[in-house]
Amino acid sequence: MHEPTISFSIFEDKDRQMREVLSQVYEALRQKGYNPINQIVGYILSEDPTYITTHNNARSLIRRIDRDEMLQALVKYYLSGDE
């Protein structure tokens, strides 16, 4: 018998990585006493990295994600009804 074929999607992997980075950034902001949602939204709208703390390397992490891709993933997630 043959093993089932496993397929990978580069888009699923990229979405998973974005989710991990956003979770880590969120947690770093929360630990420093910031409102994580407001700070992340500020960063997305302005691309000003000072919205993101350097705590736990959060600023470097979020800058690895393309803002346009992040916005596309967020809109896609919101409209897909996933929760």
PyMOL Python script that loads the backbone (N, CA, C, O; Angstrom):
from pymol import cmd

cmd.read_pdbstr("""\
ATOM      1  N   MET A   1       0.835  -1.190   0.000  1.00  0.00           N
ATOM      2  CA  MET A   1       0.000   0.000   0.000  1.00  0.00           C
ATOM      3  C   MET A   1       0.873   1.244   0.000  1.00  0.00           C
ATOM      4  O   MET A   1       1.973   1.262   0.552  1.00  0.00           O
ATOM      5  N   HIS A   2       0.365   2.244  -0.614  1.00  0.00           N
ATOM      6  CA  HIS A   2       1.071   3.521  -0.685  1.00  0.00           C
ATOM      7  C   HIS A   2       0.611   4.417   0.449  1.00  0.00           C
ATOM      8  O   HIS A   2      -0.545   4.398   0.871  1.00  0.00           O
ATOM      9  N   GLU A   3       1.554   5.193   0.918  1.00  0.00           N
ATOM     10  CA  GLU A   3       1.230   6.201   1.930  1.00  0.00           C
ATOM     11  C   GLU A   3       0.388   7.294   1.287  1.00  0.00           C
ATOM     12  O   GLU A   3       0.587   7.613   0.114  1.00  0.00           O
ATOM     13  N   PRO A   4      -0.547   7.872   2.030  1.00  0.00           N
ATOM     14  CA  PRO A   4      -1.324   8.976   1.455  1.00  0.00           C
ATOM     15  C   PRO A   4      -0.403  10.159   1.116  1.00  0.00           C
ATOM     16  O   PRO A   4       0.558  10.452   1.827  1.00  0.00           O
ATOM     17  N   THR A   5      -0.724  10.802   0.041  1.00  0.00           N
ATOM     18  CA  THR A   5       0.051  11.961  -0.375  1.00  0.00           C
ATOM     19  C   THR A   5      -0.278  13.147   0.516  1.00  0.00           C
ATOM     20  O   THR A   5      -1.443  13.447   0.779  1.00  0.00           O
ATOM     21  N   ILE A   6       0.756  13.803   0.965  1.00  0.00           N
ATOM     22  CA  ILE A   6       0.574  14.995   1.789  1.00  0.00           C
ATOM     23  C   ILE A   6       0.820  16.198   0.906  1.00  0.00           C
ATOM     24  O   ILE A   6       1.838  16.282   0.219  1.00  0.00           O
ATOM     25  N   SER A   7      -0.111  17.121   0.928  1.00  0.00           N
ATOM     26  CA  SER A   7       0.082  18.335   0.135  1.00  0.00           C
ATOM     27  C   SER A   7       0.277  19.521   1.058  1.00  0.00           C
ATOM     28  O   SER A   7      -0.297  19.598   2.145  1.00  0.00           O
ATOM     29  N   PHE A   8       1.093  20.428   0.596  1.00  0.00           N
ATOM     30  CA  PHE A   8       1.383  21.627   1.354  1.00  0.00           C
ATOM     31  C   PHE A   8       0.994  22.830   0.515  1.00  0.00           C
ATOM     32  O   PHE A   8       1.130  22.829  -0.708  1.00  0.00           O
ATOM     33  N   SER A   9       0.522  23.828   1.179  1.00  0.00           N
ATOM     34  CA  SER A   9       0.194  25.064   0.481  1.00  0.00           C
ATOM     35  C   SER A   9       1.081  26.169   1.016  1.00  0.00           C
ATOM     36  O   SER A   9       1.145  26.402   2.223  1.00  0.00           O
ATOM     37  N   ILE A  10       1.760  26.844   0.114  1.00  0.00           N
ATOM     38  CA  ILE A  10       2.619  27.953   0.532  1.00  0.00           C
ATOM     39  C   ILE A  10       1.790  29.050   1.187  1.00  0.00           C
ATOM     40  O   ILE A  10       2.272  29.754   2.074  1.00  0.00           O
ATOM     41  N   PHE A  11       0.527  29.194   0.744  1.00  0.00           N
ATOM     42  CA  PHE A  11      -0.343  30.220   1.315  1.00  0.00           C
ATOM     43  C   PHE A  11      -0.729  29.865   2.746  1.00  0.00           C
ATOM     44  O   PHE A  11      -0.757  30.740   3.611  1.00  0.00           O
ATOM     45  N   GLU A  12      -1.025  28.601   3.005  1.00  0.00           N
ATOM     46  CA  GLU A  12      -1.365  28.176   4.364  1.00  0.00           C
ATOM     47  C   GLU A  12      -0.175  28.361   5.290  1.00  0.00           C
ATOM     48  O   GLU A  12      -0.336  28.790   6.432  1.00  0.00           O
ATOM     49  N   ASP A  13       1.015  28.042   4.807  1.00  0.00           N
ATOM     50  CA  ASP A  13       2.217  28.197   5.608  1.00  0.00           C
ATOM     51  C   ASP A  13       2.472  29.667   5.919  1.00  0.00           C
ATOM     52  O   ASP A  13       2.830  30.019   7.042  1.00  0.00           O
ATOM     53  N   LYS A  14       2.285  30.519   4.916  1.00  0.00           N
ATOM     54  CA  LYS A  14       2.493  31.957   5.109  1.00  0.00           C
ATOM     55  C   LYS A  14       1.471  32.513   6.107  1.00  0.00           C
ATOM     56  O   LYS A  14       1.817  33.323   6.967  1.00  0.00           O
ATOM     57  N   ASP A  15       0.211  32.076   5.989  1.00  0.00           N
ATOM     58  CA  ASP A  15      -0.828  32.502   6.930  1.00  0.00           C
ATOM     59  C   ASP A  15      -0.499  32.045   8.348  1.00  0.00           C
ATOM     60  O   ASP A  15      -0.689  32.789   9.310  1.00  0.00           O
ATOM     61  N   ARG A  16      -0.003  30.816   8.466  1.00  0.00           N
ATOM     62  CA  ARG A  16       0.362  30.297   9.786  1.00  0.00           C
ATOM     63  C   ARG A  16       1.497  31.116  10.381  1.00  0.00           C
ATOM     64  O   ARG A  16       1.476  31.435  11.570  1.00  0.00           O
ATOM     65  N   GLN A  17       2.494  31.461   9.559  1.00  0.00           N
ATOM     66  CA  GLN A  17       3.614  32.266  10.036  1.00  0.00           C
ATOM     67  C   GLN A  17       3.141  33.657  10.463  1.00  0.00           C
ATOM     68  O   GLN A  17       3.582  34.181  11.486  1.00  0.00           O
ATOM     69  N   MET A  18       2.243  34.248   9.676  1.00  0.00           N
ATOM     70  CA  MET A  18       1.712  35.566  10.041  1.00  0.00           C
ATOM     71  C   MET A  18       0.979  35.497  11.374  1.00  0.00           C
ATOM     72  O   MET A  18       1.137  36.369  12.228  1.00  0.00           O
ATOM     73  N   ARG A  19       0.183  34.461  11.540  1.00  0.00           N
ATOM     74  CA  ARG A  19      -0.559  34.290  12.792  1.00  0.00           C
ATOM     75  C   ARG A  19       0.390  34.161  13.974  1.00  0.00           C
ATOM     76  O   ARG A  19       0.155  34.748  15.030  1.00  0.00           O
ATOM     77  N   GLU A  20       1.457  33.396  13.800  1.00  0.00           N
ATOM     78  CA  GLU A  20       2.436  33.224  14.874  1.00  0.00           C
ATOM     79  C   GLU A  20       3.120  34.547  15.212  1.00  0.00           C
ATOM     80  O   GLU A  20       3.261  34.898  16.383  1.00  0.00           O
ATOM     81  N   VAL A  21       3.538  35.270  14.190  1.00  0.00           N
ATOM     82  CA  VAL A  21       4.213  36.557  14.415  1.00  0.00           C
ATOM     83  C   VAL A  21       3.265  37.530  15.102  1.00  0.00           C
ATOM     84  O   VAL A  21       3.643  38.172  16.083  1.00  0.00           O
ATOM     85  N   LEU A  22       2.036  37.648  14.599  1.00  0.00           N
ATOM     86  CA  LEU A  22       1.080  38.576  15.223  1.00  0.00           C
ATOM     87  C   LEU A  22       0.791  38.184  16.666  1.00  0.00           C
ATOM     88  O   LEU A  22       0.636  39.054  17.523  1.00  0.00           O
ATOM     89  N   SER A  23       0.717  36.887  16.945  1.00  0.00           N
ATOM     90  CA  SER A  23       0.488  36.433  18.323  1.00  0.00           C
ATOM     91  C   SER A  23       1.653  36.811  19.230  1.00  0.00           C
ATOM     92  O   SER A  23       1.450  37.252  20.361  1.00  0.00           O
ATOM     93  N   GLN A  24       2.872  36.638  18.730  1.00  0.00           N
ATOM     94  CA  GLN A  24       4.054  36.985  19.522  1.00  0.00           C
ATOM     95  C   GLN A  24       4.138  38.488  19.755  1.00  0.00           C
ATOM     96  O   GLN A  24       4.462  38.935  20.855  1.00  0.00           O
ATOM     97  N   VAL A  25       3.844  39.266  18.715  1.00  0.00           N
ATOM     98  CA  VAL A  25       3.868  40.725  18.839  1.00  0.00           C
ATOM     99  C   VAL A  25       2.789  41.176  19.815  1.00  0.00           C
ATOM    100  O   VAL A  25       3.033  42.025  20.671  1.00  0.00           O
ATOM    101  N   TYR A  26       1.601  40.606  19.682  1.00  0.00           N
ATOM    102  CA  TYR A  26       0.485  40.926  20.581  1.00  0.00           C
ATOM    103  C   TYR A  26       0.901  40.683  22.040  1.00  0.00           C
ATOM    104  O   TYR A  26       0.687  41.528  22.909  1.00  0.00           O
ATOM    105  N   GLU A  27       1.492  39.525  22.281  1.00  0.00           N
ATOM    106  CA  GLU A  27       1.891  39.168  23.648  1.00  0.00           C
ATOM    107  C   GLU A  27       2.974  40.111  24.173  1.00  0.00           C
ATOM    108  O   GLU A  27       2.925  40.508  25.338  1.00  0.00           O
ATOM    109  N   ALA A  28       3.936  40.472  23.351  1.00  0.00           N
ATOM    110  CA  ALA A  28       4.995  41.391  23.777  1.00  0.00           C
ATOM    111  C   ALA A  28       4.413  42.756  24.135  1.00  0.00           C
ATOM    112  O   ALA A  28       4.796  43.361  25.137  1.00  0.00           O
ATOM    113  N   LEU A  29       3.481  43.237  23.306  1.00  0.00           N
ATOM    114  CA  LEU A  29       2.832  44.528  23.589  1.00  0.00           C
ATOM    115  C   LEU A  29       2.023  44.459  24.886  1.00  0.00           C
ATOM    116  O   LEU A  29       2.053  45.384  25.698  1.00  0.00           O
ATOM    117  N   ARG A  30       1.306  43.360  25.066  1.00  0.00           N
ATOM    118  CA  ARG A  30       0.510  43.188  26.279  1.00  0.00           C
ATOM    119  C   ARG A  30       1.410  43.168  27.519  1.00  0.00           C
ATOM    120  O   ARG A  30       1.091  43.785  28.535  1.00  0.00           O
ATOM    121  N   GLN A  31       2.533  42.455  27.426  1.00  0.00           N
ATOM    122  CA  GLN A  31       3.470  42.369  28.550  1.00  0.00           C
ATOM    123  C   GLN A  31       4.018  43.742  28.934  1.00  0.00           C
ATOM    124  O   GLN A  31       4.283  44.002  30.107  1.00  0.00           O
ATOM    125  N   LYS A  32       4.185  44.610  27.957  1.00  0.00           N
ATOM    126  CA  LYS A  32       4.714  45.941  28.233  1.00  0.00           C
ATOM    127  C   LYS A  32       3.622  46.934  28.645  1.00  0.00           C
ATOM    128  O   LYS A  32       3.916  48.100  28.907  1.00  0.00           O
ATOM    129  N   GLY A  33       2.376  46.485  28.704  1.00  0.00           N
ATOM    130  CA  GLY A  33       1.299  47.341  29.186  1.00  0.00           C
ATOM    131  C   GLY A  33       0.598  48.161  28.111  1.00  0.00           C
ATOM    132  O   GLY A  33      -0.194  49.045  28.436  1.00  0.00           O
ATOM    133  N   TYR A  34       0.869  47.891  26.854  1.00  0.00           N
ATOM    134  CA  TYR A  34       0.213  48.604  25.762  1.00  0.00           C
ATOM    135  C   TYR A  34      -1.113  47.937  25.408  1.00  0.00           C
ATOM    136  O   TYR A  34      -1.363  46.795  25.792  1.00  0.00           O
ATOM    137  N   ASN A  35      -1.960  48.657  24.675  1.00  0.00           N
ATOM    138  CA  ASN A  35      -3.144  48.061  24.088  1.00  0.00           C
ATOM    139  C   ASN A  35      -2.688  47.454  22.755  1.00  0.00           C
ATOM    140  O   ASN A  35      -2.478  48.186  21.788  1.00  0.00           O
ATOM    141  N   PRO A  36      -2.531  46.123  22.695  1.00  0.00           N
ATOM    142  CA  PRO A  36      -1.944  45.498  21.510  1.00  0.00           C
ATOM    143  C   PRO A  36      -2.705  45.764  20.209  1.00  0.00           C
ATOM    144  O   PRO A  36      -2.087  45.975  19.166  1.00  0.00           O
ATOM    145  N   ILE A  37      -4.017  45.758  20.262  1.00  0.00           N
ATOM    146  CA  ILE A  37      -4.804  45.980  19.050  1.00  0.00           C
ATOM    147  C   ILE A  37      -4.542  47.383  18.511  1.00  0.00           C
ATOM    148  O   ILE A  37      -4.274  47.548  17.321  1.00  0.00           O
ATOM    149  N   ASN A  38      -4.617  48.391  19.372  1.00  0.00           N
ATOM    150  CA  ASN A  38      -4.377  49.764  18.931  1.00  0.00           C
ATOM    151  C   ASN A  38      -2.976  49.945  18.361  1.00  0.00           C
ATOM    152  O   ASN A  38      -2.791  50.640  17.362  1.00  0.00           O
ATOM    153  N   GLN A  39      -1.997  49.321  18.994  1.00  0.00           N
ATOM    154  CA  GLN A  39      -0.614  49.462  18.533  1.00  0.00           C
ATOM    155  C   GLN A  39      -0.407  48.781  17.180  1.00  0.00           C
ATOM    156  O   GLN A  39       0.249  49.339  16.301  1.00  0.00           O
ATOM    157  N   ILE A  40      -0.954  47.592  17.011  1.00  0.00           N
ATOM    158  CA  ILE A  40      -0.796  46.877  15.746  1.00  0.00           C
ATOM    159  C   ILE A  40      -1.521  47.612  14.628  1.00  0.00           C
ATOM    160  O   ILE A  40      -0.993  47.727  13.522  1.00  0.00           O
ATOM    161  N   VAL A  41      -2.721  48.109  14.900  1.00  0.00           N
ATOM    162  CA  VAL A  41      -3.460  48.876  13.891  1.00  0.00           C
ATOM    163  C   VAL A  41      -2.672  50.140  13.526  1.00  0.00           C
ATOM    164  O   VAL A  41      -2.566  50.484  12.349  1.00  0.00           O
ATOM    165  N   GLY A  42      -2.130  50.821  14.513  1.00  0.00           N
ATOM    166  CA  GLY A  42      -1.314  52.006  14.251  1.00  0.00           C
ATOM    167  C   GLY A  42      -0.142  51.682  13.346  1.00  0.00           C
ATOM    168  O   GLY A  42       0.177  52.441  12.431  1.00  0.00           O
ATOM    169  N   TYR A  43       0.496  50.555  13.604  1.00  0.00           N
ATOM    170  CA  TYR A  43       1.618  50.133  12.763  1.00  0.00           C
ATOM    171  C   TYR A  43       1.151  49.844  11.337  1.00  0.00           C
ATOM    172  O   TYR A  43       1.777  50.287  10.374  1.00  0.00           O
ATOM    173  N   ILE A  44       0.058  49.104  11.206  1.00  0.00           N
ATOM    174  CA  ILE A  44      -0.439  48.751   9.872  1.00  0.00           C
ATOM    175  C   ILE A  44      -0.792  49.999   9.072  1.00  0.00           C
ATOM    176  O   ILE A  44      -0.466  50.096   7.889  1.00  0.00           O
ATOM    177  N   LEU A  45      -1.454  50.948   9.716  1.00  0.00           N
ATOM    178  CA  LEU A  45      -1.885  52.152   8.999  1.00  0.00           C
ATOM    179  C   LEU A  45      -0.726  53.072   8.630  1.00  0.00           C
ATOM    180  O   LEU A  45      -0.734  53.688   7.564  1.00  0.00           O
ATOM    181  N   SER A  46       0.262  53.163   9.502  1.00  0.00           N
ATOM    182  CA  SER A  46       1.331  54.145   9.288  1.00  0.00           C
ATOM    183  C   SER A  46       2.662  53.543   8.826  1.00  0.00           C
ATOM    184  O   SER A  46       3.505  54.245   8.267  1.00  0.00           O
ATOM    185  N   GLU A  47       2.838  52.277   9.057  1.00  0.00           N
ATOM    186  CA  GLU A  47       4.109  51.581   8.845  1.00  0.00           C
ATOM    187  C   GLU A  47       5.231  52.183   9.694  1.00  0.00           C
ATOM    188  O   GLU A  47       6.411  52.034   9.378  1.00  0.00           O
ATOM    189  N   ASP A  48       4.847  52.858  10.768  1.00  0.00           N
ATOM    190  CA  ASP A  48       5.810  53.423  11.715  1.00  0.00           C
ATOM    191  C   ASP A  48       6.166  52.336  12.730  1.00  0.00           C
ATOM    192  O   ASP A  48       5.317  51.956  13.536  1.00  0.00           O
ATOM    193  N   PRO A  49       7.392  51.831  12.709  1.00  0.00           N
ATOM    194  CA  PRO A  49       7.762  50.729  13.594  1.00  0.00           C
ATOM    195  C   PRO A  49       7.743  51.076  15.078  1.00  0.00           C
ATOM    196  O   PRO A  49       7.758  50.176  15.919  1.00  0.00           O
ATOM    197  N   THR A  50       7.711  52.357  15.413  1.00  0.00           N
ATOM    198  CA  THR A  50       7.718  52.720  16.834  1.00  0.00           C
ATOM    199  C   THR A  50       6.405  52.360  17.527  1.00  0.00           C
ATOM    200  O   THR A  50       6.328  52.411  18.755  1.00  0.00           O
ATOM    201  N   TYR A  51       5.378  52.001  16.767  1.00  0.00           N
ATOM    202  CA  TYR A  51       4.144  51.498  17.386  1.00  0.00           C
ATOM    203  C   TYR A  51       4.362  50.145  18.050  1.00  0.00           C
ATOM    204  O   TYR A  51       3.584  49.737  18.912  1.00  0.00           O
ATOM    205  N   ILE A  52       5.419  49.453  17.646  1.00  0.00           N
ATOM    206  CA  ILE A  52       5.685  48.104  18.141  1.00  0.00           C
ATOM    207  C   ILE A  52       6.904  48.121  19.051  1.00  0.00           C
ATOM    208  O   ILE A  52       7.953  48.655  18.691  1.00  0.00           O
ATOM    209  N   THR A  53       6.758  47.539  20.218  1.00  0.00           N
ATOM    210  CA  THR A  53       7.848  47.479  21.187  1.00  0.00           C
ATOM    211  C   THR A  53       9.000  46.610  20.682  1.00  0.00           C
ATOM    212  O   THR A  53       8.807  45.720  19.852  1.00  0.00           O
ATOM    213  N   THR A  54      10.181  46.879  21.188  1.00  0.00           N
ATOM    214  CA  THR A  54      11.327  46.024  20.879  1.00  0.00           C
ATOM    215  C   THR A  54      11.389  44.823  21.831  1.00  0.00           C
ATOM    216  O   THR A  54      12.190  43.909  21.635  1.00  0.00           O
ATOM    217  N   HIS A  55      10.538  44.835  22.858  1.00  0.00           N
ATOM    218  CA  HIS A  55      10.477  43.744  23.834  1.00  0.00           C
ATOM    219  C   HIS A  55      10.269  42.411  23.111  1.00  0.00           C
ATOM    220  O   HIS A  55       9.404  42.302  22.243  1.00  0.00           O
ATOM    221  N   ASN A  56      11.043  41.425  23.461  1.00  0.00           N
ATOM    222  CA  ASN A  56      10.979  40.085  22.862  1.00  0.00           C
ATOM    223  C   ASN A  56      11.131  40.105  21.343  1.00  0.00           C
ATOM    224  O   ASN A  56      10.604  39.238  20.646  1.00  0.00           O
ATOM    225  N   ASN A  57      11.855  41.101  20.839  1.00  0.00           N
ATOM    226  CA  ASN A  57      12.152  41.205  19.412  1.00  0.00           C
ATOM    227  C   ASN A  57      10.900  41.416  18.547  1.00  0.00           C
ATOM    228  O   ASN A  57      10.905  41.105  17.356  1.00  0.00           O
ATOM    229  N   ALA A  58       9.835  41.946  19.153  1.00  0.00           N
ATOM    230  CA  ALA A  58       8.557  42.096  18.455  1.00  0.00           C
ATOM    231  C   ALA A  58       8.663  43.002  17.233  1.00  0.00           C
ATOM    232  O   ALA A  58       8.066  42.709  16.197  1.00  0.00           O
ATOM    233  N   ARG A  59       9.405  44.087  17.336  1.00  0.00           N
ATOM    234  CA  ARG A  59       9.516  45.017  16.213  1.00  0.00           C
ATOM    235  C   ARG A  59      10.184  44.351  15.008  1.00  0.00           C
ATOM    236  O   ARG A  59       9.736  44.528  13.875  1.00  0.00           O
ATOM    237  N   SER A  60      11.228  43.605  15.243  1.00  0.00           N
ATOM    238  CA  SER A  60      11.894  42.895  14.148  1.00  0.00           C
ATOM    239  C   SER A  60      10.983  41.829  13.549  1.00  0.00           C
ATOM    240  O   SER A  60      10.964  41.633  12.334  1.00  0.00           O
ATOM    241  N   LEU A  61      10.238  41.147  14.397  1.00  0.00           N
ATOM    242  CA  LEU A  61       9.331  40.108  13.909  1.00  0.00           C
ATOM    243  C   LEU A  61       8.271  40.679  12.974  1.00  0.00           C
ATOM    244  O   LEU A  61       8.060  40.156  11.879  1.00  0.00           O
ATOM    245  N   ILE A  62       7.605  41.748  13.402  1.00  0.00           N
ATOM    246  CA  ILE A  62       6.502  42.269  12.594  1.00  0.00           C
ATOM    247  C   ILE A  62       6.992  42.859  11.278  1.00  0.00           C
ATOM    248  O   ILE A  62       6.256  42.877  10.292  1.00  0.00           O
ATOM    249  N   ARG A  63       8.215  43.334  11.258  1.00  0.00           N
ATOM    250  CA  ARG A  63       8.746  43.927  10.021  1.00  0.00           C
ATOM    251  C   ARG A  63       9.090  42.860   8.981  1.00  0.00           C
ATOM    252  O   ARG A  63       9.374  43.193   7.830  1.00  0.00           O
ATOM    253  N   ARG A  64       9.068  41.600   9.363  1.00  0.00           N
ATOM    254  CA  ARG A  64       9.285  40.509   8.411  1.00  0.00           C
ATOM    255  C   ARG A  64       8.044  40.246   7.561  1.00  0.00           C
ATOM    256  O   ARG A  64       8.122  39.595   6.519  1.00  0.00           O
ATOM    257  N   ILE A  65       6.909  40.753   8.011  1.00  0.00           N
ATOM    258  CA  ILE A  65       5.648  40.529   7.308  1.00  0.00           C
ATOM    259  C   ILE A  65       5.354  41.725   6.413  1.00  0.00           C
ATOM    260  O   ILE A  65       5.417  42.872   6.856  1.00  0.00           O
ATOM    261  N   ASP A  66       5.037  41.457   5.176  1.00  0.00           N
ATOM    262  CA  ASP A  66       4.629  42.515   4.255  1.00  0.00           C
ATOM    263  C   ASP A  66       3.258  43.034   4.702  1.00  0.00           C
ATOM    264  O   ASP A  66       2.326  42.255   4.901  1.00  0.00           O
ATOM    265  N   ARG A  67       3.145  44.355   4.856  1.00  0.00           N
ATOM    266  CA  ARG A  67       1.882  44.945   5.341  1.00  0.00           C
ATOM    267  C   ARG A  67       0.706  44.618   4.435  1.00  0.00           C
ATOM    268  O   ARG A  67      -0.384  44.313   4.919  1.00  0.00           O
ATOM    269  N   ASP A  68       0.917  44.679   3.118  1.00  0.00           N
ATOM    270  CA  ASP A  68      -0.174  44.375   2.186  1.00  0.00           C
ATOM    271  C   ASP A  68      -0.644  42.931   2.343  1.00  0.00           C
ATOM    272  O   ASP A  68      -1.845  42.663   2.333  1.00  0.00           O
ATOM    273  N   GLU A  69       0.293  42.010   2.486  1.00  0.00           N
ATOM    274  CA  GLU A  69      -0.074  40.613   2.696  1.00  0.00           C
ATOM    275  C   GLU A  69      -0.811  40.428   4.013  1.00  0.00           C
ATOM    276  O   GLU A  69      -1.745  39.632   4.106  1.00  0.00           O
ATOM    277  N   MET A  70      -0.379  41.177   5.042  1.00  0.00           N
ATOM    278  CA  MET A  70      -1.043  41.092   6.333  1.00  0.00           C
ATOM    279  C   MET A  70      -2.486  41.583   6.227  1.00  0.00           C
ATOM    280  O   MET A  70      -3.402  40.946   6.748  1.00  0.00           O
ATOM    281  N   LEU A  71      -2.686  42.709   5.556  1.00  0.00           N
ATOM    282  CA  LEU A  71      -4.035  43.238   5.379  1.00  0.00           C
ATOM    283  C   LEU A  71      -4.894  42.278   4.571  1.00  0.00           C
ATOM    284  O   LEU A  71      -6.057  42.055   4.910  1.00  0.00           O
ATOM    285  N   GLN A  72      -4.343  41.710   3.514  1.00  0.00           N
ATOM    286  CA  GLN A  72      -5.099  40.747   2.714  1.00  0.00           C
ATOM    287  C   GLN A  72      -5.513  39.543   3.548  1.00  0.00           C
ATOM    288  O   GLN A  72      -6.651  39.084   3.455  1.00  0.00           O
ATOM    289  N   ALA A  73      -4.597  39.031   4.359  1.00  0.00           N
ATOM    290  CA  ALA A  73      -4.901  37.873   5.203  1.00  0.00           C
ATOM    291  C   ALA A  73      -5.975  38.218   6.233  1.00  0.00           C
ATOM    292  O   ALA A  73      -6.869  37.412   6.493  1.00  0.00           O
ATOM    293  N   LEU A  74      -5.890  39.414   6.821  1.00  0.00           N
ATOM    294  CA  LEU A  74      -6.883  39.815   7.817  1.00  0.00           C
ATOM    295  C   LEU A  74      -8.273  39.966   7.195  1.00  0.00           C
ATOM    296  O   LEU A  74      -9.262  39.516   7.773  1.00  0.00           O
ATOM    297  N   VAL A  75      -8.352  40.594   6.026  1.00  0.00           N
ATOM    298  CA  VAL A  75      -9.639  40.757   5.351  1.00  0.00           C
ATOM    299  C   VAL A  75     -10.180  39.394   4.933  1.00  0.00           C
ATOM    300  O   VAL A  75     -11.365  39.113   5.115  1.00  0.00           O
ATOM    301  N   LYS A  76      -9.326  38.556   4.379  1.00  0.00           N
ATOM    302  CA  LYS A  76      -9.739  37.211   3.974  1.00  0.00           C
ATOM    303  C   LYS A  76     -10.282  36.436   5.172  1.00  0.00           C
ATOM    304  O   LYS A  76     -11.328  35.795   5.079  1.00  0.00           O
ATOM    305  N   TYR A  77      -9.579  36.495   6.281  1.00  0.00           N
ATOM    306  CA  TYR A  77     -10.014  35.806   7.491  1.00  0.00           C
ATOM    307  C   TYR A  77     -11.364  36.327   7.963  1.00  0.00           C
ATOM    308  O   TYR A  77     -12.253  35.543   8.296  1.00  0.00           O
ATOM    309  N   TYR A  78     -11.520  37.635   7.993  1.00  0.00           N
ATOM    310  CA  TYR A  78     -12.752  38.249   8.462  1.00  0.00           C
ATOM    311  C   TYR A  78     -13.924  37.859   7.583  1.00  0.00           C
ATOM    312  O   TYR A  78     -14.997  37.527   8.087  1.00  0.00           O
ATOM    313  N   LEU A  79     -13.731  37.896   6.287  1.00  0.00           N
ATOM    314  CA  LEU A  79     -14.823  37.604   5.359  1.00  0.00           C
ATOM    315  C   LEU A  79     -15.124  36.118   5.221  1.00  0.00           C
ATOM    316  O   LEU A  79     -16.219  35.743   4.804  1.00  0.00           O
ATOM    317  N   SER A  80     -14.168  35.278   5.567  1.00  0.00           N
ATOM    318  CA  SER A  80     -14.387  33.824   5.453  1.00  0.00           C
ATOM    319  C   SER A  80     -15.258  33.280   6.570  1.00  0.00           C
ATOM    320  O   SER A  80     -15.799  32.179   6.462  1.00  0.00           O
ATOM    321  N   GLY A  81     -15.396  34.050   7.648  1.00  0.00           N
ATOM    322  CA  GLY A  81     -16.221  33.615   8.767  1.00  0.00           C
ATOM    323  C   GLY A  81     -15.529  32.669   9.713  1.00  0.00           C
ATOM    324  O   GLY A  81     -16.164  32.131  10.621  1.00  0.00           O
ATOM    325  N   ASP A  82     -14.222  32.448   9.521  1.00  0.00           N
ATOM    326  CA  ASP A  82     -13.456  31.598  10.439  1.00  0.00           C
ATOM    327  C   ASP A  82     -13.386  32.249  11.800  1.00  0.00           C
ATOM    328  O   ASP A  82     -13.240  33.464  11.925  1.00  0.00           O
ATOM    329  N   GLU A  83     -13.493  31.426  12.802  1.00  0.00           N
ATOM    330  CA  GLU A  83     -13.367  31.960  14.163  1.00  0.00           C
ATOM    331  C   GLU A  83     -12.613  31.013  15.029  1.00  0.00           C
ATOM    332  O   GLU A  83     -12.406  31.288  16.210  1.00  0.00           O
TER     333      GLU A  83
END
""", "prot")
cmd.dss("prot")
cmd.show_as("cartoon", "prot")
cmd.util.cbc("prot")
cmd.orient("prot")
